[in-house]
Amino acid sequence: MSAELVRSLSIPVCVLGPVVPGTAFALHTGWGWTGAAQLHLERARQLMETGSLDVNPLLEGKEQLIEQDLYDKLIEDWARRTARPVR
C-alpha cells in the first residue's frame, strides 16, 4: 500500500506489515509472521507426505498469557453498552 493511496482515502487505514506514512497504525509481529509461515509450510509438507497431521490445538496456559479474563470483561462491557449478545 502506498502513502498516496492512504492519503486518498477518507477513513483511517491500518496496514499489516511495515509502517506506511499516513496510516493510523500498523500490525506487525516481525518474527511471528516468519515463524507462522514456517510452521504452516512444515505442516503442509507433513500433510502432503503422510496424509495426516499430529497437531495439538491447545496451548497450555493460553488464558493467562493473553489475559483472557480481562478480554472477556471488555467484551461483556461492550455487549452491555451496545445491547448486543455475548457470543
PDB file of N, CA, C and O in Angstrom:
ATOM      1  N   MET A   1       0.852  -1.171   0.000  1.00  0.00           N
ATOM      2  CA  MET A   1       0.000   0.000   0.000  1.00  0.00           C
ATOM      3  C   MET A   1       0.894   1.228   0.000  1.00  0.00           C
ATOM      4  O   MET A   1       1.886   1.290   0.727  1.00  0.00           O
ATOM      5  N   SER A   2       0.543   2.173  -0.798  1.00  0.00           N
ATOM      6  CA  SER A   2       1.363   3.384  -0.893  1.00  0.00           C
ATOM      7  C   SER A   2       0.779   4.514  -0.048  1.00  0.00           C
ATOM      8  O   SER A   2      -0.411   4.539   0.265  1.00  0.00           O
ATOM      9  N   ALA A   3       1.659   5.444   0.308  1.00  0.00           N
ATOM     10  CA  ALA A   3       1.229   6.619   1.060  1.00  0.00           C
ATOM     11  C   ALA A   3       0.216   7.424   0.255  1.00  0.00           C
ATOM     12  O   ALA A   3      -0.686   8.035   0.827  1.00  0.00           O
ATOM     13  N   GLU A   4       0.359   7.428  -1.059  1.00  0.00           N
ATOM     14  CA  GLU A   4      -0.584   8.158  -1.920  1.00  0.00           C
ATOM     15  C   GLU A   4      -1.988   7.569  -1.798  1.00  0.00           C
ATOM     16  O   GLU A   4      -2.966   8.313  -1.718  1.00  0.00           O
ATOM     17  N   LEU A   5      -2.094   6.255  -1.785  1.00  0.00           N
ATOM     18  CA  LEU A   5      -3.402   5.595  -1.631  1.00  0.00           C
ATOM     19  C   LEU A   5      -3.993   5.929  -0.273  1.00  0.00           C
ATOM     20  O   LEU A   5      -5.182   6.230  -0.174  1.00  0.00           O
ATOM     21  N   VAL A   6      -3.182   5.881   0.773  1.00  0.00           N
ATOM     22  CA  VAL A   6      -3.655   6.194   2.120  1.00  0.00           C
ATOM     23  C   VAL A   6      -4.219   7.607   2.159  1.00  0.00           C
ATOM     24  O   VAL A   6      -5.290   7.829   2.725  1.00  0.00           O
ATOM     25  N   ARG A   7      -3.514   8.564   1.567  1.00  0.00           N
ATOM     26  CA  ARG A   7      -3.984   9.961   1.556  1.00  0.00           C
ATOM     27  C   ARG A   7      -5.295  10.110   0.802  1.00  0.00           C
ATOM     28  O   ARG A   7      -6.085  10.998   1.121  1.00  0.00           O
ATOM     29  N   SER A   8      -5.544   9.271  -0.182  1.00  0.00           N
ATOM     30  CA  SER A   8      -6.761   9.402  -0.995  1.00  0.00           C
ATOM     31  C   SER A   8      -7.998   8.858  -0.293  1.00  0.00           C
ATOM     32  O   SER A   8      -9.118   9.121  -0.733  1.00  0.00           O
ATOM     33  N   LEU A   9      -7.820   8.119   0.770  1.00  0.00           N
ATOM     34  CA  LEU A   9      -8.956   7.531   1.485  1.00  0.00           C
ATOM     35  C   LEU A   9      -9.430   8.459   2.589  1.00  0.00           C
ATOM     36  O   LEU A   9      -8.637   9.174   3.200  1.00  0.00           O
ATOM     37  N   SER A  10     -10.733   8.439   2.837  1.00  0.00           N
ATOM     38  CA  SER A  10     -11.291   9.333   3.852  1.00  0.00           C
ATOM     39  C   SER A  10     -11.500   8.627   5.184  1.00  0.00           C
ATOM     40  O   SER A  10     -12.179   9.152   6.066  1.00  0.00           O
ATOM     41  N   ILE A  11     -10.927   7.456   5.333  1.00  0.00           N
ATOM     42  CA  ILE A  11     -11.060   6.691   6.571  1.00  0.00           C
ATOM     43  C   ILE A  11      -9.673   6.348   7.111  1.00  0.00           C
ATOM     44  O   ILE A  11      -8.701   6.312   6.356  1.00  0.00           O
ATOM     45  N   PRO A  12      -9.580   6.094   8.430  1.00  0.00           N
ATOM     46  CA  PRO A  12      -8.291   5.654   8.973  1.00  0.00           C
ATOM     47  C   PRO A  12      -7.908   4.306   8.364  1.00  0.00           C
ATOM     48  O   PRO A  12      -8.761   3.438   8.177  1.00  0.00           O
ATOM     49  N   VAL A  13      -6.658   4.142   8.065  1.00  0.00           N
ATOM     50  CA  VAL A  13      -6.186   2.921   7.418  1.00  0.00           C
ATOM     51  C   VAL A  13      -5.193   2.207   8.325  1.00  0.00           C
ATOM     52  O   VAL A  13      -4.319   2.832   8.925  1.00  0.00           O
ATOM     53  N   CYS A  14      -5.338   0.897   8.414  1.00  0.00           N
ATOM     54  CA  CYS A  14      -4.397   0.045   9.128  1.00  0.00           C
ATOM     55  C   CYS A  14      -3.682  -0.813   8.090  1.00  0.00           C
ATOM     56  O   CYS A  14      -4.297  -1.265   7.125  1.00  0.00           O
ATOM     57  N   VAL A  15      -2.394  -1.035   8.285  1.00  0.00           N
ATOM     58  CA  VAL A  15      -1.652  -1.912   7.385  1.00  0.00           C
ATOM     59  C   VAL A  15      -1.115  -3.099   8.170  1.00  0.00           C
ATOM     60  O   VAL A  15      -0.890  -3.017   9.377  1.00  0.00           O
ATOM     61  N   LEU A  16      -0.920  -4.184   7.473  1.00  0.00           N
ATOM     62  CA  LEU A  16      -0.288  -5.362   8.046  1.00  0.00           C
ATOM     63  C   LEU A  16       1.137  -5.400   7.523  1.00  0.00           C
ATOM     64  O   LEU A  16       1.360  -5.607   6.331  1.00  0.00           O
ATOM     65  N   GLY A  17       2.075  -5.206   8.389  1.00  0.00           N
ATOM     66  CA  GLY A  17       3.469  -5.197   7.962  1.00  0.00           C
ATOM     67  C   GLY A  17       4.121  -3.867   8.259  1.00  0.00           C
ATOM     68  O   GLY A  17       3.738  -3.170   9.198  1.00  0.00           O
ATOM     69  N   PRO A  18       5.106  -3.519   7.456  1.00  0.00           N
ATOM     70  CA  PRO A  18       5.841  -2.271   7.699  1.00  0.00           C
ATOM     71  C   PRO A  18       4.932  -1.046   7.671  1.00  0.00           C
ATOM     72  O   PRO A  18       3.933  -1.010   6.953  1.00  0.00           O
ATOM     73  N   VAL A  19       5.296  -0.057   8.457  1.00  0.00           N
ATOM     74  CA  VAL A  19       4.523   1.179   8.551  1.00  0.00           C
ATOM     75  C   VAL A  19       4.527   1.913   7.213  1.00  0.00           C
ATOM     76  O   VAL A  19       5.559   2.019   6.550  1.00  0.00           O
ATOM     77  N   VAL A  20       3.359   2.415   6.831  1.00  0.00           N
ATOM     78  CA  VAL A  20       3.217   3.250   5.642  1.00  0.00           C
ATOM     79  C   VAL A  20       2.858   4.645   6.134  1.00  0.00           C
ATOM     80  O   VAL A  20       1.924   4.784   6.923  1.00  0.00           O
ATOM     81  N   PRO A  21       3.566   5.680   5.697  1.00  0.00           N
ATOM     82  CA  PRO A  21       3.262   7.038   6.155  1.00  0.00           C
ATOM     83  C   PRO A  21       1.787   7.385   5.966  1.00  0.00           C
ATOM     84  O   PRO A  21       1.204   7.143   4.909  1.00  0.00           O
ATOM     85  N   GLY A  22       1.202   7.958   7.016  1.00  0.00           N
ATOM     86  CA  GLY A  22      -0.186   8.392   6.959  1.00  0.00           C
ATOM     87  C   GLY A  22      -1.183   7.373   7.470  1.00  0.00           C
ATOM     88  O   GLY A  22      -2.359   7.699   7.627  1.00  0.00           O
ATOM     89  N   THR A  23      -0.751   6.147   7.736  1.00  0.00           N
ATOM     90  CA  THR A  23      -1.685   5.144   8.254  1.00  0.00           C
ATOM     91  C   THR A  23      -1.948   5.390   9.727  1.00  0.00           C
ATOM     92  O   THR A  23      -1.128   5.975  10.434  1.00  0.00           O
ATOM     93  N   ALA A  24      -3.108   4.932  10.177  1.00  0.00           N
ATOM     94  CA  ALA A  24      -3.475   5.099  11.583  1.00  0.00           C
ATOM     95  C   ALA A  24      -2.591   4.232  12.471  1.00  0.00           C
ATOM     96  O   ALA A  24      -2.168   4.662  13.545  1.00  0.00           O
ATOM     97  N   PHE A  25      -2.317   3.022  12.026  1.00  0.00           N
ATOM     98  CA  PHE A  25      -1.428   2.125  12.759  1.00  0.00           C
ATOM     99  C   PHE A  25      -1.062   0.936  11.881  1.00  0.00           C
ATOM    100  O   PHE A  25      -1.661   0.709  10.830  1.00  0.00           O
ATOM    101  N   ALA A  26      -0.077   0.196  12.332  1.00  0.00           N
ATOM    102  CA  ALA A  26       0.376  -0.988  11.607  1.00  0.00           C
ATOM    103  C   ALA A  26       0.384  -2.180  12.553  1.00  0.00           C
ATOM    104  O   ALA A  26       0.790  -2.065  13.710  1.00  0.00           O
ATOM    105  N   LEU A  27      -0.059  -3.305  12.059  1.00  0.00           N
ATOM    106  CA  LEU A  27       0.022  -4.553  12.807  1.00  0.00           C
ATOM    107  C   LEU A  27       1.214  -5.309  12.249  1.00  0.00           C
ATOM    108  O   LEU A  27       1.210  -5.731  11.093  1.00  0.00           O
ATOM    109  N   HIS A  28       2.213  -5.473  13.064  1.00  0.00           N
ATOM    110  CA  HIS A  28       3.430  -6.119  12.590  1.00  0.00           C
ATOM    111  C   HIS A  28       4.041  -6.902  13.729  1.00  0.00           C
ATOM    112  O   HIS A  28       4.424  -6.333  14.751  1.00  0.00           O
ATOM    113  N   THR A  29       4.132  -8.202  13.555  1.00  0.00           N
ATOM    114  CA  THR A  29       4.683  -9.028  14.619  1.00  0.00           C
ATOM    115  C   THR A  29       6.102  -9.460  14.340  1.00  0.00           C
ATOM    116  O   THR A  29       6.698 -10.172  15.149  1.00  0.00           O
ATOM    117  N   GLY A  30       6.656  -9.053  13.226  1.00  0.00           N
ATOM    118  CA  GLY A  30       8.042  -9.387  12.923  1.00  0.00           C
ATOM    119  C   GLY A  30       8.268 -10.878  12.835  1.00  0.00           C
ATOM    120  O   GLY A  30       7.779 -11.533  11.914  1.00  0.00           O
ATOM    121  N   TRP A  31       9.004 -11.416  13.781  1.00  0.00           N
ATOM    122  CA  TRP A  31       9.353 -12.834  13.755  1.00  0.00           C
ATOM    123  C   TRP A  31       8.124 -13.730  13.811  1.00  0.00           C
ATOM    124  O   TRP A  31       8.180 -14.870  13.351  1.00  0.00           O
ATOM    125  N   GLY A  32       7.028 -13.249  14.355  1.00  0.00           N
ATOM    126  CA  GLY A  32       5.818 -14.064  14.447  1.00  0.00           C
ATOM    127  C   GLY A  32       5.298 -14.485  13.084  1.00  0.00           C
ATOM    128  O   GLY A  32       4.874 -15.627  12.905  1.00  0.00           O
ATOM    129  N   TRP A  33       5.328 -13.578  12.129  1.00  0.00           N
ATOM    130  CA  TRP A  33       4.869 -13.919  10.781  1.00  0.00           C
ATOM    131  C   TRP A  33       5.771 -14.960  10.155  1.00  0.00           C
ATOM    132  O   TRP A  33       5.299 -15.909   9.529  1.00  0.00           O
ATOM    133  N   THR A  34       7.068 -14.780  10.325  1.00  0.00           N
ATOM    134  CA  THR A  34       8.022 -15.723   9.750  1.00  0.00           C
ATOM    135  C   THR A  34       7.845 -17.097  10.383  1.00  0.00           C
ATOM    136  O   THR A  34       7.825 -18.114   9.690  1.00  0.00           O
ATOM    137  N   GLY A  35       7.717 -17.113  11.689  1.00  0.00           N
ATOM    138  CA  GLY A  35       7.527 -18.380  12.391  1.00  0.00           C
ATOM    139  C   GLY A  35       6.233 -19.066  11.979  1.00  0.00           C
ATOM    140  O   GLY A  35       6.206 -20.282  11.785  1.00  0.00           O
ATOM    141  N   ALA A  36       5.159 -18.289  11.844  1.00  0.00           N
ATOM    142  CA  ALA A  36       3.877 -18.863  11.430  1.00  0.00           C
ATOM    143  C   ALA A  36       3.967 -19.420  10.017  1.00  0.00           C
ATOM    144  O   ALA A  36       3.443 -20.499   9.740  1.00  0.00           O
ATOM    145  N   ALA A  37       4.625 -18.693   9.125  1.00  0.00           N
ATOM    146  CA  ALA A  37       4.772 -19.172   7.744  1.00  0.00           C
ATOM    147  C   ALA A  37       5.585 -20.456   7.707  1.00  0.00           C
ATOM    148  O   ALA A  37       5.244 -21.378   6.966  1.00  0.00           O
ATOM    149  N   GLN A  38       6.652 -20.534   8.493  1.00  0.00           N
ATOM    150  CA  GLN A  38       7.468 -21.741   8.535  1.00  0.00           C
ATOM    151  C   GLN A  38       6.667 -22.922   9.077  1.00  0.00           C
ATOM    152  O   GLN A  38       6.752 -24.031   8.549  1.00  0.00           O
ATOM    153  N   LEU A  39       5.895 -22.681  10.127  1.00  0.00           N
ATOM    154  CA  LEU A  39       5.082 -23.742  10.714  1.00  0.00           C
ATOM    155  C   LEU A  39       4.019 -24.227   9.726  1.00  0.00           C
ATOM    156  O   LEU A  39       3.793 -25.431   9.605  1.00  0.00           O
ATOM    157  N   HIS A  40       3.369 -23.303   9.023  1.00  0.00           N
ATOM    158  CA  HIS A  40       2.363 -23.694   8.034  1.00  0.00           C
ATOM    159  C   HIS A  40       2.981 -24.518   6.910  1.00  0.00           C
ATOM    160  O   HIS A  40       2.391 -25.505   6.470  1.00  0.00           O
ATOM    161  N   LEU A  41       4.151 -24.127   6.446  1.00  0.00           N
ATOM    162  CA  LEU A  41       4.831 -24.884   5.400  1.00  0.00           C
ATOM    163  C   LEU A  41       5.197 -26.278   5.895  1.00  0.00           C
ATOM    164  O   LEU A  41       5.011 -27.265   5.183  1.00  0.00           O
ATOM    165  N   GLU A  42       5.712 -26.356   7.101  1.00  0.00           N
ATOM    166  CA  GLU A  42       6.081 -27.648   7.689  1.00  0.00           C
ATOM    167  C   GLU A  42       4.859 -28.568   7.795  1.00  0.00           C
ATOM    168  O   GLU A  42       4.924 -29.748   7.453  1.00  0.00           O
ATOM    169  N   ARG A  43       3.757 -28.009   8.271  1.00  0.00           N
ATOM    170  CA  ARG A  43       2.541 -28.815   8.421  1.00  0.00           C
ATOM    171  C   ARG A  43       1.948 -29.196   7.062  1.00  0.00           C
ATOM    172  O   ARG A  43       1.426 -30.300   6.907  1.00  0.00           O
ATOM    173  N   ALA A  44       2.021 -28.310   6.093  1.00  0.00           N
ATOM    174  CA  ALA A  44       1.523 -28.640   4.748  1.00  0.00           C
ATOM    175  C   ALA A  44       2.337 -29.780   4.159  1.00  0.00           C
ATOM    176  O   ALA A  44       1.784 -30.692   3.544  1.00  0.00           O
ATOM    177  N   ARG A  45       3.655 -29.730   4.347  1.00  0.00           N
ATOM    178  CA  ARG A  45       4.505 -30.816   3.850  1.00  0.00           C
ATOM    179  C   ARG A  45       4.167 -32.135   4.533  1.00  0.00           C
ATOM    180  O   ARG A  45       4.074 -33.177   3.884  1.00  0.00           O
ATOM    181  N   GLN A  46       3.986 -32.079   5.851  1.00  0.00           N
ATOM    182  CA  GLN A  46       3.634 -33.295   6.601  1.00  0.00           C
ATOM    183  C   GLN A  46       2.298 -33.859   6.107  1.00  0.00           C
ATOM    184  O   GLN A  46       2.166 -35.067   5.907  1.00  0.00           O
ATOM    185  N   LEU A  47       1.328 -32.994   5.914  1.00  0.00           N
ATOM    186  CA  LEU A  47       0.016 -33.440   5.439  1.00  0.00           C
ATOM    187  C   LEU A  47       0.112 -34.050   4.050  1.00  0.00           C
ATOM    188  O   LEU A  47      -0.501 -35.085   3.788  1.00  0.00           O
ATOM    189  N   MET A  48       0.866 -33.429   3.157  1.00  0.00           N
ATOM    190  CA  MET A  48       1.011 -33.952   1.791  1.00  0.00           C
ATOM    191  C   MET A  48       1.777 -35.281   1.777  1.00  0.00           C
ATOM    192  O   MET A  48       1.466 -36.168   0.982  1.00  0.00           O
ATOM    193  N   GLU A  49       2.767 -35.416   2.646  1.00  0.00           N
ATOM    194  CA  GLU A  49       3.588 -36.629   2.657  1.00  0.00           C
ATOM    195  C   GLU A  49       2.937 -37.794   3.387  1.00  0.00           C
ATOM    196  O   GLU A  49       3.098 -38.946   2.984  1.00  0.00           O
ATOM    197  N   THR A  50       2.199 -37.503   4.464  1.00  0.00           N
ATOM    198  CA  THR A  50       1.651 -38.583   5.288  1.00  0.00           C
ATOM    199  C   THR A  50       0.141 -38.703   5.214  1.00  0.00           C
ATOM    200  O   THR A  50      -0.413 -39.744   5.570  1.00  0.00           O
ATOM    201  N   GLY A  51      -0.533 -37.657   4.759  1.00  0.00           N
ATOM    202  CA  GLY A  51      -1.995 -37.677   4.689  1.00  0.00           C
ATOM    203  C   GLY A  51      -2.669 -37.310   5.992  1.00  0.00           C
ATOM    204  O   GLY A  51      -3.897 -37.319   6.079  1.00  0.00           O
ATOM    205  N   SER A  52      -1.871 -36.981   7.028  1.00  0.00           N
ATOM    206  CA  SER A  52      -2.475 -36.594   8.304  1.00  0.00           C
ATOM    207  C   SER A  52      -1.533 -35.660   9.066  1.00  0.00           C
ATOM    208  O   SER A  52      -0.356 -35.516   8.734  1.00  0.00           O
ATOM    209  N   LEU A  53      -2.097 -35.034  10.094  1.00  0.00           N
ATOM    210  CA  LEU A  53      -1.313 -34.143  10.948  1.00  0.00           C
ATOM    211  C   LEU A  53      -1.465 -34.581  12.397  1.00  0.00           C
ATOM    212  O   LEU A  53      -2.549 -34.980  12.825  1.00  0.00           O
ATOM    213  N   ASP A  54      -0.388 -34.504  13.138  1.00  0.00           N
ATOM    214  CA  ASP A  54      -0.420 -34.758  14.569  1.00  0.00           C
ATOM    215  C   ASP A  54      -0.242 -33.403  15.248  1.00  0.00           C
ATOM    216  O   ASP A  54       0.873 -33.006  15.585  1.00  0.00           O
ATOM    217  N   VAL A  55      -1.351 -32.703  15.441  1.00  0.00           N
ATOM    218  CA  VAL A  55      -1.310 -31.333  15.952  1.00  0.00           C
ATOM    219  C   VAL A  55      -2.157 -31.232  17.209  1.00  0.00           C
ATOM    220  O   VAL A  55      -3.296 -31.698  17.238  1.00  0.00           O
ATOM    221  N   ASN A  56      -1.604 -30.628  18.240  1.00  0.00           N
ATOM    222  CA  ASN A  56      -2.357 -30.348  19.456  1.00  0.00           C
ATOM    223  C   ASN A  56      -2.793 -28.887  19.380  1.00  0.00           C
ATOM    224  O   ASN A  56      -1.955 -27.991  19.483  1.00  0.00           O
ATOM    225  N   PRO A  57      -4.098 -28.633  19.201  1.00  0.00           N
ATOM    226  CA  PRO A  57      -4.559 -27.246  19.037  1.00  0.00           C
ATOM    227  C   PRO A  57      -4.587 -26.446  20.336  1.00  0.00           C
ATOM    228  O   PRO A  57      -4.851 -25.244  20.318  1.00  0.00           O
ATOM    229  N   LEU A  58      -4.320 -27.099  21.453  1.00  0.00           N
ATOM    230  CA  LEU A  58      -4.375 -26.407  22.737  1.00  0.00           C
ATOM    231  C   LEU A  58      -3.005 -25.854  23.117  1.00  0.00           C
ATOM    232  O   LEU A  58      -1.987 -26.527  22.956  1.00  0.00           O
ATOM    233  N   LEU A  59      -2.992 -24.643  23.614  1.00  0.00           N
ATOM    234  CA  LEU A  59      -1.768 -24.005  24.097  1.00  0.00           C
ATOM    235  C   LEU A  59      -1.892 -23.910  25.608  1.00  0.00           C
ATOM    236  O   LEU A  59      -2.696 -23.139  26.132  1.00  0.00           O
ATOM    237  N   GLU A  60      -1.095 -24.696  26.293  1.00  0.00           N
ATOM    238  CA  GLU A  60      -1.143 -24.707  27.753  1.00  0.00           C
ATOM    239  C   GLU A  60      -0.855 -23.316  28.310  1.00  0.00           C
ATOM    240  O   GLU A  60       0.143 -22.694  27.947  1.00  0.00           O
ATOM    241  N   GLY A  61      -1.728 -22.828  29.189  1.00  0.00           N
ATOM    242  CA  GLY A  61      -1.537 -21.527  29.810  1.00  0.00           C
ATOM    243  C   GLY A  61      -1.965 -20.349  28.952  1.00  0.00           C
ATOM    244  O   GLY A  61      -1.674 -19.202  29.293  1.00  0.00           O
ATOM    245  N   LYS A  62      -2.652 -20.611  27.842  1.00  0.00           N
ATOM    246  CA  LYS A  62      -3.055 -19.533  26.918  1.00  0.00           C
ATOM    247  C   LYS A  62      -3.904 -18.471  27.610  1.00  0.00           C
ATOM    248  O   LYS A  62      -3.725 -17.277  27.367  1.00  0.00           O
ATOM    249  N   GLU A  63      -4.828 -18.901  28.472  1.00  0.00           N
ATOM    250  CA  GLU A  63      -5.736 -17.945  29.117  1.00  0.00           C
ATOM    251  C   GLU A  63      -4.971 -16.905  29.926  1.00  0.00           C
ATOM    252  O   GLU A  63      -5.322 -15.725  29.912  1.00  0.00           O
ATOM    253  N   GLN A  64      -3.922 -17.339  30.632  1.00  0.00           N
ATOM    254  CA  GLN A  64      -3.111 -16.403  31.407  1.00  0.00           C
ATOM    255  C   GLN A  64      -2.234 -15.556  30.481  1.00  0.00           C
ATOM    256  O   GLN A  64      -2.053 -14.359  30.707  1.00  0.00           O
ATOM    257  N   LEU A  65      -1.703 -16.179  29.455  1.00  0.00           N
ATOM    258  CA  LEU A  65      -0.812 -15.479  28.529  1.00  0.00           C
ATOM    259  C   LEU A  65      -1.508 -14.302  27.855  1.00  0.00           C
ATOM    260  O   LEU A  65      -0.922 -13.228  27.719  1.00  0.00           O
ATOM    261  N   ILE A  66      -2.750 -14.499  27.433  1.00  0.00           N
ATOM    262  CA  ILE A  66      -3.467 -13.437  26.714  1.00  0.00           C
ATOM    263  C   ILE A  66      -4.411 -12.655  27.626  1.00  0.00           C
ATOM    264  O   ILE A  66      -5.201 -11.836  27.156  1.00  0.00           O
ATOM    265  N   GLU A  67      -4.321 -12.913  28.943  1.00  0.00           N
ATOM    266  CA  GLU A  67      -5.195 -12.259  29.915  1.00  0.00           C
ATOM    267  C   GLU A  67      -6.665 -12.418  29.524  1.00  0.00           C
ATOM    268  O   GLU A  67      -7.393 -11.435  29.383  1.00  0.00           O
ATOM    269  N   GLN A  68      -7.088 -13.671  29.353  1.00  0.00           N
ATOM    270  CA  GLN A  68      -8.438 -13.988  28.892  1.00  0.00           C
ATOM    271  C   GLN A  68      -9.515 -13.349  29.759  1.00  0.00           C
ATOM    272  O   GLN A  68     -10.526 -12.888  29.230  1.00  0.00           O
ATOM    273  N   ASP A  69      -9.327 -13.308  31.082  1.00  0.00           N
ATOM    274  CA  ASP A  69     -10.329 -12.696  31.963  1.00  0.00           C
ATOM    275  C   ASP A  69     -10.563 -11.232  31.608  1.00  0.00           C
ATOM    276  O   ASP A  69     -11.707 -10.782  31.542  1.00  0.00           O
ATOM    277  N   LEU A  70      -9.481 -10.490  31.381  1.00  0.00           N
ATOM    278  CA  LEU A  70      -9.596  -9.079  31.003  1.00  0.00           C
ATOM    279  C   LEU A  70     -10.335  -8.948  29.672  1.00  0.00           C
ATOM    280  O   LEU A  70     -11.232  -8.116  29.534  1.00  0.00           O
ATOM    281  N   TYR A  71      -9.962  -9.763  28.707  1.00  0.00           N
ATOM    282  CA  TYR A  71     -10.606  -9.725  27.393  1.00  0.00           C
ATOM    283  C   TYR A  71     -12.095 -10.014  27.519  1.00  0.00           C
ATOM    284  O   TYR A  71     -12.917  -9.312  26.930  1.00  0.00           O
ATOM    285  N   ASP A  72     -12.450 -11.052  28.290  1.00  0.00           N
ATOM    286  CA  ASP A  72     -13.864 -11.409  28.472  1.00  0.00           C
ATOM    287  C   ASP A  72     -14.645 -10.261  29.103  1.00  0.00           C
ATOM    288  O   ASP A  72     -15.777  -9.988  28.704  1.00  0.00           O
ATOM    289  N   LYS A  73     -14.049  -9.590  30.085  1.00  0.00           N
ATOM    290  CA  LYS A  73     -14.720  -8.454  30.728  1.00  0.00           C
ATOM    291  C   LYS A  73     -14.924  -7.302  29.749  1.00  0.00           C
ATOM    292  O   LYS A  73     -15.969  -6.651  29.768  1.00  0.00           O
ATOM    293  N   LEU A  74     -13.934  -7.046  28.894  1.00  0.00           N
ATOM    294  CA  LEU A  74     -14.080  -5.991  27.887  1.00  0.00           C
ATOM    295  C   LEU A  74     -15.215  -6.304  26.916  1.00  0.00           C
ATOM    296  O   LEU A  74     -16.002  -5.425  26.564  1.00  0.00           O
ATOM    297  N   ILE A  75     -15.292  -7.557  26.489  1.00  0.00           N
ATOM    298  CA  ILE A  75     -16.359  -7.969  25.574  1.00  0.00           C
ATOM    299  C   ILE A  75     -17.724  -7.852  26.249  1.00  0.00           C
ATOM    300  O   ILE A  75     -18.676  -7.364  25.641  1.00  0.00           O
ATOM    301  N   GLU A  76     -17.824  -8.293  27.494  1.00  0.00           N
ATOM    302  CA  GLU A  76     -19.090  -8.191  28.225  1.00  0.00           C
ATOM    303  C   GLU A  76     -19.519  -6.734  28.381  1.00  0.00           C
ATOM    304  O   GLU A  76     -20.696  -6.415  28.210  1.00  0.00           O
ATOM    305  N   ASP A  77     -18.581  -5.852  28.701  1.00  0.00           N
ATOM    306  CA  ASP A  77     -18.889  -4.436  28.846  1.00  0.00           C
ATOM    307  C   ASP A  77     -19.351  -3.838  27.518  1.00  0.00           C
ATOM    308  O   ASP A  77     -20.327  -3.090  27.473  1.00  0.00           O
ATOM    309  N   TRP A  78     -18.647  -4.173  26.442  1.00  0.00           N
ATOM    310  CA  TRP A  78     -19.038  -3.692  25.111  1.00  0.00           C
ATOM    311  C   TRP A  78     -20.445  -4.177  24.755  1.00  0.00           C
ATOM    312  O   TRP A  78     -21.266  -3.408  24.255  1.00  0.00           O
ATOM    313  N   ALA A  79     -20.716  -5.459  25.018  1.00  0.00           N
ATOM    314  CA  ALA A  79     -22.029  -6.018  24.695  1.00  0.00           C
ATOM    315  C   ALA A  79     -23.125  -5.323  25.499  1.00  0.00           C
ATOM    316  O   ALA A  79     -24.190  -5.013  24.965  1.00  0.00           O
ATOM    317  N   ARG A  80     -22.864  -5.082  26.772  1.00  0.00           N
ATOM    318  CA  ARG A  80     -23.848  -4.400  27.614  1.00  0.00           C
ATOM    319  C   ARG A  80     -24.108  -2.989  27.105  1.00  0.00           C
ATOM    320  O   ARG A  80     -25.260  -2.568  27.008  1.00  0.00           O
ATOM    321  N   ARG A  81     -23.052  -2.257  26.781  1.00  0.00           N
ATOM    322  CA  ARG A  81     -23.195  -0.867  26.318  1.00  0.00           C
ATOM    323  C   ARG A  81     -23.869  -0.764  24.948  1.00  0.00           C
ATOM    324  O   ARG A  81     -24.513   0.242  24.648  1.00  0.00           O
ATOM    325  N   THR A  82     -23.728  -1.771  24.139  1.00  0.00           N
ATOM    326  CA  THR A  82     -24.286  -1.730  22.780  1.00  0.00           C
ATOM    327  C   THR A  82     -25.524  -2.595  22.633  1.00  0.00           C
ATOM    328  O   THR A  82     -26.051  -2.746  21.530  1.00  0.00           O
ATOM    329  N   ALA A  83     -25.990  -3.162  23.732  1.00  0.00           N
ATOM    330  CA  ALA A  83     -27.177  -4.034  23.738  1.00  0.00           C
ATOM    331  C   ALA A  83     -27.030  -5.195  22.746  1.00  0.00           C
ATOM    332  O   ALA A  83     -27.973  -5.558  22.042  1.00  0.00           O
ATOM    333  N   ARG A  84     -25.844  -5.751  22.715  1.00  0.00           N
ATOM    334  CA  ARG A  84     -25.578  -6.892  21.838  1.00  0.00           C
ATOM    335  C   ARG A  84     -25.316  -8.116  22.700  1.00  0.00           C
ATOM    336  O   ARG A  84     -24.865  -8.003  23.840  1.00  0.00           O
ATOM    337  N   PRO A  85     -25.606  -9.290  22.142  1.00  0.00           N
ATOM    338  CA  PRO A  85     -25.349 -10.513  22.912  1.00  0.00           C
ATOM    339  C   PRO A  85     -23.855 -10.849  22.948  1.00  0.00           C
ATOM    340  O   PRO A  85     -23.104 -10.502  22.036  1.00  0.00           O
ATOM    341  N   VAL A  86     -23.452 -11.516  23.995  1.00  0.00           N
ATOM    342  CA  VAL A  86     -22.088 -12.029  24.069  1.00  0.00           C
ATOM    343  C   VAL A  86     -22.109 -13.401  23.441  1.00  0.00           C
ATOM    344  O   VAL A  86     -22.943 -14.238  23.786  1.00  0.00           O
ATOM    345  N   ARG A  87     -21.185 -13.638  22.511  1.00  0.00           N
ATOM    346  CA  ARG A  87     -21.154 -14.941  21.842  1.00  0.00           C
ATOM    347  C   ARG A  87     -20.692 -16.024  22.767  1.00  0.00           C
ATOM    348  O   ARG A  87     -20.607 -17.184  22.366  1.00  0.00           O
TER     349      ARG A  87
END
